[in-house]
Amino acid sequence: MADSKRALPQRRKLAGKQADPKQGAEWVGARVLAPMLLQGDDPQHAPQRGELLIWLELPSELIVFTEVIDPNTPTSLSDALLRAFEKPTRGASRRPAQIRVADAESAASIRNVVPDIPVRVGPAPEIDALV
């Protein structure tokens, strides 16, 4: 009979610079290719690579929002951010002290919807480590 105790996977530290806890939470967001194929309702259409909308809260490393979408869906990262504010995956609704995204276009869109939160453009190795 198999041992009833199972080893839990070790929590791995994400790569990259972590936010300074004294400065408040930093949310890192990205729209990336999903590591899986999506099959629609119509079996006549070939499966296609989906995309993920991800918002990660640092320094806690909590994924506060994730959604698998069709790559042709016009959903923006800023729309996903607003949904994450209202209903994060865990805890009460909240807003970060700062936001980081990897591209200038996403940053501009986010600045338009939340002009009161600093948004910077920079690498997001924490997202790469998740996907």
Secondary structure in CASP SS format (residue, H / E / C, confidence):
PFRMAT SS
TARGET T0000
AUTHOR 0000-0000-0000
METHOD secondary structure of the structure
MODEL  1
M C 1.00
A C 1.00
D C 1.00
S C 1.00
K C 1.00
R C 1.00
A C 1.00
L C 1.00
P C 1.00
Q C 1.00
R C 1.00
R C 1.00
K C 1.00
L C 1.00
A C 1.00
G C 1.00
K C 1.00
Q C 1.00
A C 1.00
D C 1.00
P H 1.00
K H 1.00
Q H 1.00
G C 1.00
A C 1.00
E E 1.00
W E 1.00
V E 1.00
G E 1.00
A E 1.00
R E 1.00
V E 1.00
L E 1.00
A E 1.00
P E 1.00
M E 1.00
L E 1.00
L E 1.00
Q C 1.00
G C 1.00
D C 1.00
D C 1.00
P C 1.00
Q C 1.00
H C 1.00
A C 1.00
P C 1.00
Q E 1.00
R E 1.00
G E 1.00
E E 1.00
L E 1.00
L E 1.00
I E 1.00
W E 1.00
L E 1.00
E E 1.00
L E 1.00
P C 1.00
S C 1.00
E C 1.00
L E 1.00
I E 1.00
V E 1.00
F E 1.00
T E 1.00
E E 1.00
V E 1.00
I E 1.00
D C 1.00
P C 1.00
N C 1.00
T C 1.00
P C 1.00
T C 1.00
S C 1.00
L H 1.00
S H 1.00
D H 1.00
A H 1.00
L H 1.00
L H 1.00
R H 1.00
A H 1.00
F H 1.00
E H 1.00
K C 1.00
P C 1.00
T C 1.00
R C 1.00
G C 1.00
A C 1.00
S C 1.00
R C 1.00
R C 1.00
P C 1.00
A C 1.00
Q E 1.00
I E 1.00
R E 1.00
V E 1.00
A C 1.00
D C 1.00
A H 1.00
E H 1.00
S H 1.00
A H 1.00
A H 1.00
S H 1.00
I H 1.00
R H 1.00
N H 1.00
V H 1.00
V C 1.00
P C 1.00
D C 1.00
I C 1.00
P C 1.00
V E 1.00
R E 1.00
V E 1.00
G C 1.00
P C 1.00
A C 1.00
P H 1.00
E H 1.00
I H 1.00
D H 1.00
A H 1.00
L H 1.00
V C 1.00
END
